[in-house]
């Protein structure tokens, strides 16, 4: 976002300001509440009535009283020797901060409300109703000048209660508002019976209740005397641990059944509202295949412009076939069960702009699997691996790259895996896909077992050829530590992490950035020279370190008390060594062992190596 709108409404008149700059909802709320907490009601109302919103081009210069107020403000900021300005444009140019929230000067520049489409949040001090009102307007869904008129508040608190909010209250409330703001301000009307839930834990120290009345859903928050009401809760999901069951029981059964068939158990109220609104145009047959495709007609964002109704699936098929999807591809697509088809559509969301690429991808899946169906538990790693192979072999002959992608997919889907191997498949699939896209010949007759074996040999060969001078290093504070029968070896280079991940078959090798930045330390726990577990430590704010996870080969859960006790000893010893070093050594330039230093390069989001 590029700012927020802040304003007053008093005596029926709105006075809107634009807060420029990269300001978060939480930051603006903090600033507003600091202001509210230091001014009383009388002074607040007096200022709001006196406040005048002026267009910079407006003339002539203000009357004598206004000019005196402007001059006094200049003298407060710049000293008594400041020169007198003669126009509004000069006045506002001298105060760049006036473009933002500046409760103090009674004359502020007008915001161009009709050109604030990039602004997401709005805050109104509604003195007529004695409320602080919060609005959300993602994607310019409504005109900002309609805020608090035709557009109702997203969340509202009484002003006297808002003044009681602590920083913790505000942070928790902001997290909730941000989560639900992705419903784009939609306040869905749903066919459901009226009911109020029992209290359940809300964000932070808030207690929450769900109120269903007249087809509307409201989230009621309380903390002591403070009460807030959240209206737009379109992101509230049916699998929510606290109120999902109540939503499922209260909603009209046919709408619920159809929504779950289209969107799955994680359907949110915004999606259900689409279904309820267009229910008469949807074929009510949740057991039939292909129902997740109905989202292409329910969501205009795809740009496909597919009309709902009895001929919907004929229209989808025609559109796909016209764009290059084969008849085999369409049969493969429509034959997948709802969960798998939903996963496919989420992985590669079809839209008018990329429909040809989507059709080609489905053709590739169909030719690889023939009459086999995708398996949901392997869908994500298989599709990611295929995408990786195709994306990183651009420029090579099409038959070569696509045939190896097919071989990879068939091998993943047909593999017989133990529970441990199944849990570690995302990591194994990434390693194998790296090997496949690096291969310059067709991998004929390859099985998943043979691909894993050849991938392991290939990765080991790469480790041998790593130039030590180009490897990523960080200082080891506890290189080797004996804990009972175990030896803990601190891994202090990228190649050692990669080797540990390769031997233990988990993705600790992706933690290079976290270790190099000083936020994480990794130890290999060994007994009699054999690797038994991998330990991750993370730094606390007080400088101590704690163990955050310990895993065995293929991410198996460690339950051996001796190994767990050894890991605790490693964490304790590392904490003591880090604190001793901090006391004994003078401050140094640059990062030191056991310290935290933000990296100077981008740290990409890392997948959690325990899956």
C-alpha positions in Angstrom: 0.0 0.0 0.0 1.1 3.6 -0.5 -0.7 5.1 2.5 -3.9 5.3 4.4 -6.9 7.6 4.8 -7.4 9.3 8.1 -10.2 11.7 9.0 -12.9 13.0 11.3 -16.6 13.2 11.0 -18.4 15.8 13.2 -21.8 17.4 12.8 -22.4 15.2 9.7 -19.3 16.5 7.9 -16.4 14.3 6.9 -12.9 15.8 6.8 -10.5 13.4 5.1 -6.7 13.4 5.0 -4.4 11.1 3.1 -1.4 9.6 5.0 1.3 9.1 2.4 4.3 6.7 2.6 4.5 3.0 3.3 2.4 2.9 6.4 1.0 -0.3 7.8 -2.4 -0.6 9.4 -0.8 -1.3 12.8 1.5 1.7 12.5 -1.3 4.1 11.7 -3.5 2.7 14.5 -0.6 3.2 17.0 -0.2 6.8 15.9 -3.9 7.5 16.1 -4.3 5.9 19.5 -1.3 7.8 20.9 -3.1 11.0 19.8 -6.4 9.9 21.2 -4.8 9.0 24.6 -3.3 12.5 25.0 -6.3 14.6 24.1 -9.6 14.8 25.9 -13.1 14.8 24.2 -13.6 18.5 24.4 -10.2 19.3 22.8 -10.7 16.6 20.2 -14.1 18.0 19.2 -12.9 21.5 19.2 -10.0 20.6 16.8 -12.3 18.6 14.5 -14.7 21.5 14.2 -11.9 24.0 13.5 -10.1 21.8 11.0 -10.4 23.1 7.5 -9.4 21.0 4.4 -7.8 23.3 1.8 -7.0 22.7 -1.8 -3.4 24.0 -2.4 -4.5 26.0 -5.4 -7.3 27.7 -3.4 -6.9 31.4 -3.0 -6.6 34.0 -1.9 -4.4 33.6 1.2 -6.4 33.1 4.4 -8.0 35.8 6.4 -6.2 37.5 9.3 -7.2 34.9 11.9 -6.1 32.0 9.8 -2.9 33.8 8.7 -2.1 34.3 12.4 -2.6 30.6 13.1 -0.4 29.6 10.2 2.3 32.0 11.3 2.2 30.7 14.9 2.6 27.1 13.6 5.6 28.2 11.5 7.2 29.9 14.4 6.7 26.8 16.6 8.5 24.6 14.0 11.1 26.9 12.5 11.6 29.7 15.0 10.5 33.3 15.1 12.8 34.4 12.3 10.9 32.3 9.7 9.5 34.2 6.7 5.8 34.8 6.2 4.3 32.8 3.4 1.8 34.3 1.0 -0.1 31.3 -0.5 -1.5 28.0 0.4 0.8 26.2 -2.0 3.9 27.7 -0.3 2.5 26.9 3.1 1.9 23.3 2.4 5.2 22.9 0.5 7.0 24.0 3.6 5.3 21.2 5.6 5.7 17.9 3.7 4.4 16.2 6.8 1.0 17.8 6.4 0.2 15.3 3.7 -0.1 12.8 6.5 -1.7 12.6 9.9 -0.9 15.9 11.6 -3.5 16.6 14.3 -2.5 20.1 15.4 -2.5 22.6 12.5 -6.1 23.6 11.7 -5.5 23.9 7.9 -4.5 20.8 6.0 -4.3 20.0 2.3 -7.2 18.1 0.7 -6.7 14.5 -0.3 -7.5 13.6 -3.9 -10.0 10.9 -2.7 -10.9 9.8 -6.2 -7.3 8.8 -6.9 -6.6 6.8 -3.8 -7.1 3.4 -5.4 -3.8 2.1 -4.1 -4.8 2.9 -0.5 -6.1 -0.1 1.4 -6.9 1.1 4.9 -9.1 3.9 6.1 -9.6 5.2 9.7 -12.4 7.6 10.7 -12.7 9.3 14.1 -16.5 9.3 14.1 -17.3 11.9 16.7 -21.0 11.9 15.9 -21.2 8.2 17.0 -18.2 8.5 19.4 -16.4 5.6 17.6 -13.1 4.8 16.0 -14.0 3.1 12.7 -11.7 1.0 10.5 -12.3 0.4 6.8 -10.7 -1.9 4.3 -10.8 -1.3 0.5 -8.5 -3.7 -1.3 -8.5 -3.3 -5.1 -10.6 -0.1 -4.9 -13.8 -2.0 -4.4 -15.7 1.1 -3.4 -15.1 4.9 -3.7 -13.3 6.2 -0.6 -15.6 9.2 -0.5 -18.4 6.7 0.3 -16.6 5.6 3.5 -19.0 5.6 6.4 -21.9 6.6 4.1 -22.9 3.7 1.8 -19.9 1.6 3.0 -20.1 0.3 6.6 -17.1 0.1 8.9 -15.0 -3.1 8.9 -14.3 -2.8 12.6 -15.5 -0.3 15.2 -14.6 0.5 18.8 -16.0 3.1 21.2 -13.5 6.0 21.5 -13.3 5.8 25.3 -12.5 2.0 24.9 -10.1 2.6 22.1 -8.0 4.7 24.5 -7.6 1.7 26.8 -5.9 -0.5 24.2 -2.4 -1.6 25.0 0.3 -2.3 22.4 -0.4 -6.0 22.8 -4.1 -5.5 22.2 -3.4 -3.5 19.1 -1.0 -6.0 17.7 -3.4 -8.9 18.2 -6.3 -6.9 16.7 -4.2 -5.9 13.8 -3.3 -9.5 13.1 -7.0 -10.4 13.0 -8.0 -7.4 10.8 -5.1 -8.1 8.3 -6.2 -11.8 8.1 -9.8 -11.0 7.2 -9.0 -8.0 5.0 -8.3 -10.3 2.1 -12.0 -10.9 1.8 -11.8 -7.5 0.0 -14.3 -5.8 2.3 -17.2 -8.2 1.4 -19.8 -8.6 4.1 -21.4 -11.8 2.9 -25.1 -12.6 3.3 -25.6 -16.3 3.9 -28.6 -18.7 4.4 -28.0 -19.6 8.0 -29.9 -19.8 11.2 -29.5 -17.2 14.0 -27.2 -18.3 16.8 -24.4 -16.9 19.1 -21.5 -19.1 20.0 -20.0 -19.6 23.4 -16.8 -17.6 24.1 -13.6 -18.9 22.7 -10.0 -17.7 22.7 -9.5 -14.8 20.3 -6.2 -13.1 19.2 -3.9 -12.3 22.1 -5.8 -11.7 25.3 -9.1 -11.1 23.5 -12.1 -13.3 24.0 -14.3 -13.9 21.0 -17.8 -14.9 20.2 -19.4 -15.6 16.8 -22.8 -13.9 16.2 -25.0 -15.2 13.4 -28.1 -13.0 12.9 -30.3 -12.3 9.8 -27.8 -14.0 7.5 -24.8 -11.9 8.7 -21.8 -13.1 10.5 -20.1 -10.9 13.2 -17.1 -11.5 15.3 -17.5 -10.0 18.8 -14.2 -9.3 20.6 -13.9 -8.5 24.3 -11.1 -7.8 26.7 -12.3 -6.6 30.0 -14.4 -3.4 29.4 -13.1 -3.1 25.8 -15.4 -4.4 23.0 -14.9 -4.4 19.3 -17.1 -5.7 16.5 -15.7 -7.1 13.2 -18.2 -7.1 10.4 -16.3 -8.4 7.3 -15.2 -11.9 8.2 -15.2 -13.4 4.7 -11.9 -15.2 5.4 -13.4 -17.2 8.3 -13.1 -20.8 7.3 -15.2 -23.9 8.0 -12.1 -25.8 9.4 -11.5 -23.1 12.0 -10.9 -25.0 15.3 -13.0 -22.6 17.4 -16.1 -21.8 15.3 -15.9 -24.0 12.2 -18.3 -26.6 13.6 -20.9 -23.9 14.5 -20.7 -22.4 10.9 -21.3 -25.9 9.4 -24.2 -26.6 11.6 -25.9 -23.2 11.0 -25.5 -23.0 7.2 -28.2 -24.2 4.8 -27.2 -27.9 4.1 -27.4 -27.8 0.3 -25.2 -24.6 0.1 -22.7 -26.1 2.6 -22.5 -29.4 0.6 -21.9 -27.6 -2.7 -19.4 -25.2 -1.3 -17.4 -28.0 0.3 -17.4 -29.9 -3.0 -16.1 -26.9 -4.9 -13.7 -25.4 -2.4 -13.0 -28.2 0.1 -13.0 -28.3 3.9 -11.1 -25.0 4.0 -13.8 -23.1 2.3 -14.2 -19.6 3.7 -17.4 -17.5 4.1 -16.5 -15.3 1.1 -16.5 -18.3 -1.2 -19.6 -19.7 0.3 -21.3 -16.4 -0.3 -20.5 -16.7 -4.0 -22.2 -20.1 -4.0 -25.2 -19.0 -2.1 -25.7 -16.0 -4.4 -25.5 -18.1 -7.6 -27.0 -21.3 -6.3 -29.9 -21.3 -8.7 -27.4 -21.3 -11.6 -25.3 -24.2 -10.2 -26.0 -27.9 -10.9 -26.5 -29.4 -7.4 -24.6 -32.6 -7.8 -21.7 -32.6 -5.3 -20.9 -36.3 -6.0 -20.1 -35.6 -9.7 -16.6 -35.1 -11.0 -15.2 -31.7 -11.9 -17.2 -29.5 -9.5 -14.1 -27.4 -8.4 -14.2 -26.1 -12.0 -17.3 -24.2 -11.1 -15.0 -21.7 -9.3 -14.0 -20.5 -12.8 -17.5 -19.3 -13.3 -18.0 -18.0 -9.8 -14.8 -16.0 -9.7 -14.7 -13.3 -12.5 -11.1 -12.7 -11.7 -10.1 -15.5 -14.1 -11.3 -13.5 -17.1 -12.7 -16.6 -18.8 -16.3 -15.2 -18.7 -17.8 -18.7 -18.4 -21.6 -18.5 -17.9 -23.1 -20.6 -15.1 -26.0 -22.8 -15.8 -26.8 -26.2 -17.3 -24.3 -25.7 -20.1 -21.4 -24.7 -17.9 -19.3 -27.8 -18.3 -19.9 -27.9 -22.1 -18.6 -24.3 -22.2 -15.5 -25.1 -20.1 -14.7 -28.1 -22.3 -15.1 -26.1 -25.5 -12.9 -23.3 -24.2 -10.2 -25.7 -23.1 -10.3 -27.7 -26.3 -10.2 -24.6 -28.5 -7.1 -23.5 -26.6 -5.1 -26.7 -27.3 -6.2 -29.2 -24.6 -6.5 -32.7 -26.1 -9.6 -34.9 -25.6 -7.3 -37.2 -23.4 -6.3 -34.1 -21.4 -10.0 -33.1 -20.8 -10.9 -36.7 -19.8 -8.0 -36.8 -17.4 -8.9 -33.5 -15.9 -12.6 -34.2 -15.3 -11.9 -37.7 -13.9 -9.8 -36.4 -11.0 -11.6 -36.4 -7.6 -12.6 -33.1 -6.1 -9.6 -32.8 -3.8 -7.0 -33.5 -6.5 -8.7 -31.3 -9.1 -8.8 -28.5 -6.5 -5.1 -29.0 -5.8 -4.4 -28.8 -9.6 -6.4 -25.6 -10.0 -4.6 -24.0 -7.0 -1.2 -25.1 -8.3 -1.7 -23.7 -11.8 -4.8 -21.4 -11.7 -6.1 -21.1 -15.2 -6.9 -17.7 -16.5 -7.6 -16.2 -20.0 -4.0 -15.0 -20.3 -2.3 -18.4 -19.6 -5.0 -20.8 -20.7 -2.9 -22.2 -23.5 0.0 -23.0 -21.1 -2.5 -24.6 -18.6 -3.9 -26.8 -21.4 -0.4 -27.9 -22.4 0.4 -28.8 -18.8 -2.7 -30.9 -18.4 -1.9 -32.7 -21.7 1.5 -33.5 -20.4 0.0 -34.9 -17.1 -2.5 -37.0 -19.1 0.1 -38.5 -21.4 2.3 -39.4 -18.5 -0.3 -41.1 -16.4 -2.7 -42.4 -19.1 -5.5 -44.0 -17.1 -4.0 -43.5 -13.7 -5.3 -40.7 -11.4 -3.1 -38.3 -9.5 -2.7 -39.2 -5.8 -3.5 -36.3 -3.5 -0.8 -37.0 -0.9 1.8 -36.9 -3.7 0.2 -34.2 -5.9 2.2 -31.2 -4.6 5.7 -32.6 -4.6 5.1 -34.3 -8.0 3.7 -31.1 -9.6 6.5 -28.9 -8.1 9.1 -31.3 -9.4 7.6 -31.3 -12.9 7.4 -27.5 -12.9 11.1 -27.4 -11.8 12.2 -29.7 -14.6 10.3 -27.9 -17.3 11.2 -24.4 -16.1 15.0 -25.1 -15.8 15.3 -26.9 -19.1 14.0 -24.1 -21.3 15.8 -24.0 -24.6 16.4 -27.8 -24.8 14.5 -29.9 -27.3 10.9 -30.2 -26.3 10.7 -34.0 -26.6 13.7 -34.5 -24.2 12.5 -32.1 -21.5 8.9 -33.3 -21.6 9.7 -37.0 -21.7 11.9 -36.7 -18.6 9.1 -34.7 -16.9 6.8 -37.6 -17.7 9.2 -40.2 -16.4 9.6 -38.2 -13.1 5.8 -37.9 -12.7 5.2 -41.6 -13.4 8.0 -42.7 -11.0 6.6 -40.5 -8.2 3.0 -41.8 -8.6 3.9 -45.4 -8.9 6.6 -45.6 -6.1 6.0 -47.9 -3.2 7.1 -45.9 -0.2 7.4 -46.5 3.5 5.6 -44.1 5.9 8.9 -42.4 6.6 9.7 -42.0 2.8 6.2 -40.7 2.2 6.7 -38.0 4.9 10.0 -37.0 3.3 8.8 -37.0 -0.3 8.8 -33.2 -0.7 12.5 -33.1 0.0 13.3 -36.2 -2.1 11.3 -35.0 -5.0 13.1 -31.7 -5.0 16.5 -33.5 -5.0 15.5 -35.9 -7.8 14.0 -33.1 -9.9 17.4 -31.3 -9.6 19.1 -34.4 -10.9 16.5 -34.9 -13.7 16.7 -31.4 -15.1 20.5 -31.5 -15.1 20.4 -34.8 -17.2 20.8 -34.2 -20.9 19.4 -37.6 -22.1 16.1 -39.4 -21.7 16.0 -41.4 -18.5 14.4 -44.5 -20.1 13.0 -47.2 -17.8 13.8 -45.2 -14.6 11.9 -46.1 -11.4 11.6 -43.9 -8.3 14.2 -46.1 -6.5 16.7 -45.8 -9.3 16.1 -42.1 -9.7 16.8 -41.6 -5.9 19.9 -43.7 -6.1 21.3 -41.8 -9.2 20.3 -38.5 -7.7 22.2 -39.3 -4.4 25.3 -40.2 -6.4 25.0 -37.0 -8.4 24.6 -34.8 -5.4 27.6 -36.4 -3.6 29.8 -35.8 -6.7 28.7 -32.2 -6.6 29.8 -31.9 -3.0 33.3 -33.2 -3.8 33.7 -30.5 -6.5 32.7 -27.5 -4.4 35.5 -24.9 -4.3 36.1 -24.3 -0.5 36.9 -20.6 -1.2 33.4 -20.2 -2.8 31.6 -22.1 -0.1 29.5 -20.2 2.5 31.2 -20.2 5.9 30.3 -19.0 9.4 32.2 -19.2 12.7 31.8 -22.3 14.7 31.6 -21.5 18.4 31.3 -25.2 19.6 33.0 -27.3 16.8 32.8 -30.6 18.7 31.0 -31.3 21.9 30.7 -34.6 23.8 27.4 -35.3 25.4 27.4 -38.7 27.1 27.7 -41.4 24.4 27.2 -38.8 21.6 29.4 -36.4 19.7 27.8 -33.2 18.5 29.5 -31.6 15.4 28.7 -28.0 14.6 28.1 -27.6 10.8 29.7 -24.4 9.8 29.7 -24.4 6.0 27.1 -24.7 3.3 28.7 -27.9 2.0 28.5 -29.5 5.4 24.8 -28.7 5.7 24.2 -30.1 2.2 26.1 -33.2 3.1 24.1 -33.7 6.3 20.8 -33.2 4.4 22.0 -35.7 1.7 23.0 -38.4 4.2 20.0 -37.9 6.5 17.5 -37.3 3.7 16.0 -34.0 4.9 16.3 -30.5 3.6 18.6 -29.0 6.3 20.8 -28.0 3.4 18.4 -25.2 2.6 19.3 -23.5 6.0 22.5 -21.9 4.7 21.1 -18.4 4.7 19.7 -18.8 8.3 23.0 -20.1 9.6 25.1 -17.5 7.8 22.9 -14.7 9.2 23.5 -15.9 12.8 19.9 -16.8 13.5 20.3 -20.6 13.4 22.9 -23.1 14.3 22.9 -26.8 13.2 24.6 -29.8 14.8 25.1 -33.3 13.6 24.6 -35.7 16.5 26.7 -38.8 16.0 27.4 -42.1 17.9 30.4 -44.3 17.1 31.0 -42.3 14.0 27.4 -42.8 12.7 25.0 -39.9 12.1 21.9 -40.4 14.4 20.1 -37.0 14.4 20.3 -33.4 13.3 19.7 -30.6 15.8 18.6 -27.0 15.1 19.2 -24.3 17.6 17.8 -20.8 17.4 18.8 -17.6 19.2 16.6 -16.0 21.9 16.3 -12.3 22.3 18.3 -12.4 25.5 21.3 -14.0 23.7 20.7 -17.6 24.9 20.0 -20.5 22.5 17.3 -23.1 22.5 16.7 -26.3 20.6 13.8 -25.9 18.2 13.9 -29.3 16.6 15.7 -32.6 16.4 15.1 -35.2 13.7 16.5 -38.5 12.6 17.0 -39.9 9.1 14.1 -39.1 6.7 12.7 -36.7 9.3 11.9 -39.4 11.8 10.8 -38.2 15.2 13.4 -38.7 17.9 12.0 -40.4 21.0 15.2 -41.9 22.5 15.6 -40.2 26.0 19.4 -40.4 25.7 19.4 -38.6 22.4 17.0 -35.9 23.6 19.1 -35.4 26.7 22.2 -35.0 24.6 20.5 -32.4 22.4 19.5 -30.4 25.5 23.1 -30.5 26.7 24.3 -29.2 23.4 21.8 -26.3 23.5 22.8 -25.5 27.1 26.6 -25.7 26.3 26.2 -23.5 23.2 24.2 -20.8 25.2 26.9 -20.8 27.9 29.7 -20.5 25.3 27.9 -17.6 23.5 27.3 -15.7 26.7 30.8 -16.2 27.9 32.2 -14.9 24.6 30.0 -11.9 24.7 31.3 -11.0 28.2 35.0 -11.7 27.5 35.5 -10.1 24.0 35.2 -6.4 23.2 32.6 -5.5 20.5 33.9 -6.4 17.0 33.0 -5.2 13.6 31.0 -7.7 11.7 29.3 -10.9 12.9 30.9 -13.2 15.4 30.1 -16.8 16.5 26.9 -17.0 18.4 25.7 -13.5 17.5 23.0 -12.4 15.2 23.6 -10.2 12.2 21.0 -9.5 9.5 22.2 -10.8 6.1 23.1 -8.4 3.4 21.3 -10.4 0.8 17.8 -11.6 0.3 16.8 -14.7 2.4 14.1 -16.6 0.5 11.4 -18.3 2.4 12.7 -21.8 3.5 10.5 -24.9 3.7 10.5 -26.3 7.2 12.8 -29.3 7.0 10.6 -31.4 9.2 7.9 -31.2 6.5 
